[in-house]
Amino acid sequence: MVVDYNFEIVHQVCVYFLALWLMEVKAIGNMFGLFSTLPYRKGEVVLTIQGEIMDHPLRTSIQIAENVHVDVAAPAKFINHSCAPNTKVEGRNMVALTNISAADEITFDYQSTEDELSAPFVCRDCGEMVKGKRFRGERLCNAVSAHKILETH
């Protein structure tokens, strides 16, 4: 008997379970965060963003191109915003901006990718609003300047 496998689905399932094994979701007060279980060097791919492609933002999506959003699947949907992120989005990959130790929380600057967040919020690092790139002229989270500082060092 010959079994016909959809290798794209098999690949997605393998990537999903590998990511769950390499990452740990932990409670941080009244929310959750994604934490590494292994160290990563600056420039290494930390994880691949998996999920359904959409043309509009959701609270759990990541924008990867103009009008292209990925409704992110676990574990990546637990990646929090930070003014001083340790990863950045490159296509469908989260790439280490700095060396990441095992047990470090994985974060990225939501304002580096999102034109406009579907659910703006107050940044836990600086106390300013996180709304997206379209609102940079307003008093917003310091993530944009902190991100540029990290990339130059």
ABEGO torsion letter per residue (X at the ends): XBBBBBAAAAAAAAAAAAAAAABBBBBBEABBBBBBABBBBBGBBABBBBEBBBABBBAABBBABBGBBBBBBOAAAABBBBABBABBBBEABBBBABBBBBGBBBBBBAAAABABBABBBBBAAAGBBBAEAAAAABBBBAAAAAAAAAAAX
